[in-house]
């Protein structure tokens, strides 16, 4: 049970990290996530079915997700369409593309296909249980992603990307094109979403074109919960708390499915719970933090 929550939390935590980059760093309301997540799943499933190497399929999922993000950024910057609408347009178009990738099928099973997770379980058979082997791999993979992300945000371009959301004029004054910086940021974000979708497909054993429904909302919920848990301006903490929020969000969803019947909740109410979680996190984060600051000021 716990290992399953941790695995799902890490898999979807990569998607939540992508949401953090667009919503928090770039201040870009990106709905492409709901389309690029199933795109990563579809690309992974299609390539594995064709006999491709799982690691190469993972890179392809990242590249396709990044391309989807680039389309959104171009629609937004070149056609002067608001970011929210640009993401919705790309997400809508991706539904048809995902069907094409899956050979006009709504879903594709991977139960009889050798995936990366199945290979890991086979290699560690008799040493550690399969679920723990997958969890260990994901911990290492997430550690690498976190290290690379933190390293990127410490580079000159990463610092510029971080400044874009709060002060676009400063980017222009430094001689850089904000549209180019935003293009890279949104592409990187959706590339991570593609990886998350690919991992989810291998873990669940299938790819589905509807698997992205509500993904961005789940990412926002994880982001808000993480911000409620830890408060910091250090990029290492900002990225780490996204995964902590994702794990906690998955734990709450699991508790809702397992014990919700006692209060009359069903699986159909999970989206309602997610929305209420986001609202509660926003209210507590806004008003609770303000009261804490006022108390400190009074003491001073």
C-alpha positions, 0 to 999 in steps of 0.5 A, spaced: 500 500 500 505 505 502 510 503 496 504 503 491 502 510 494 510 512 493 511 510 486 505 513 484 507 520 488 514 519 484 511 518 477 506 524 477 511 528 481 515 529 475 508 532 472 507 536 478 514 539 477 512 541 470 506 544 473 511 548 478 515 550 472 509 553 468 505 556 473 510 558 478 516 560 475 513 562 468 507 565 470 504 561 464 497 558 465 499 551 461 493 547 459 497 543 454 499 538 460 492 534 459 494 533 452 502 532 453 501 527 459 497 522 454 502 523 448 507 521 452 503 514 454 501 513 447 508 514 444 511 510 449 506 504 448 507 505 441 514 504 441 514 498 446 509 495 441 514 496 435 520 493 439 523 499 441 528 500 447 524 502 453 530 508 454 529 510 447 522 510 448 522 515 454 527 520 450 522 520 444 516 521 449 520 527 452 521 530 445 514 529 443 512 532 450 517 538 449 514 539 441 507 539 444 509 545 449 513 548 443 507 549 439 503 552 445 508 557 446 508 559 439 501 559 438 501 564 444 507 568 442 506 569 435 499 569 434 498 573 440 493 568 443 492 568 451 496 562 454 490 559 457 487 558 450 493 556 447 494 550 451 487 548 451 487 549 443 494 544 443 490 540 448 484 539 444 489 537 437 493 532 441 487 528 442 487 526 435 494 526 435 494 521 440 489 517 437 493 517 431 499 514 435 495 509 438 493 507 431 486 510 432 485 506 438 483 509 445 487 505 449 493 500 448 495 494 453 502 493 455 501 487 459 504 482 454 510 487 452 517 487 456 517 494 459 522 497 463 519 496 469 518 489 468 525 488 466 527 491 473 523 486 476 526 480 473 533 483 474 531 483 482 527 477 482 529 473 488 533 479 491 527 485 493 520 484 491 518 487 485 514 493 487 520 495 492 525 494 486 520 499 481 520 504 487 528 504 488 529 505 481 524 511 481 527 514 487 534 514 483 530 517 477 527 522 480 533 524 484 537 525 477 531 529 475 531 533 481 539 534 481 539 536 473 533 541 474 536 544 480 543 545 476 539 548 470 536 553 475 543 555 477 545 557 470 545 564 467 539 561 462 535 558 468 536 564 472 533 568 466 527 563 466 526 564 473 526 572 472 521 572 466 515 570 470 516 576 475 519 581 471 519 580 463 522 587 462 528 586 466 529 580 461 528 585 455 533 590 458 538 584 458 538 583 451 534 577 451 528 575 447 522 573 452 519 569 447 525 565 446 526 564 454 518 562 454 519 557 449 524 553 452 521 553 459 514 551 456 517 546 452 522 543 458 515 543 462 511 539 457 517 534 456 517 532 463 510 531 463 511 526 457 516 522 461 511 522 467 506 519 462 511 514 459 512 512 466 505 512 468 503 507 462 509 502 464 506 502 471 499 501 469 500 497 464 496 501 458 496 507 455 489 511 454 488 517 450 483 519 456 488 518 461 490 526 461 483 528 464 484 532 470 492 531 470 493 539 470 489 539 476 492 534 480 499 537 479 496 544 481 493 540 488 500 537 489 503 543 488 499 547 493 500 541 498 507 542 497 507 549 498 503 548 505 508 543 507 514 547 506 516 555 505 522 557 502 525 561 496 531 556 495 530 552 488 532 545 491 526 546 496 521 549 491 522 543 487 523 537 492 516 540 496 513 538 489 514 531 490 512 531 497 506 534 495 505 529 490 506 523 495 501 526 500 496 528 494 496 520 492 495 518 499 489 523 500 486 520 494 488 513 496 484 514 503 478 517 499 478 511 495 479 506 501 475 509 506 470 514 503 464 509 503 464 511 510 461 518 509 458 516 502 464 518 498 465 514 491 470 514 486 466 519 482 467 524 488 475 524 487 475 530 482 471 534 487 476 532 493 481 534 488 478 541 487 476 542 495 484 540 496 486 546 492 481 551 495 483 549 502 490 549 500 490 556 497 485 559 503 490 556 508 496 559 504 494 566 503 490 567 510 494 563 515 501 565 512 498 572 513 496 571 520 503 568 522 506 574 519 502 579 523 503 575 529 511 576 528 510 583 526 507 585 533 512 581 537 517 586 533 
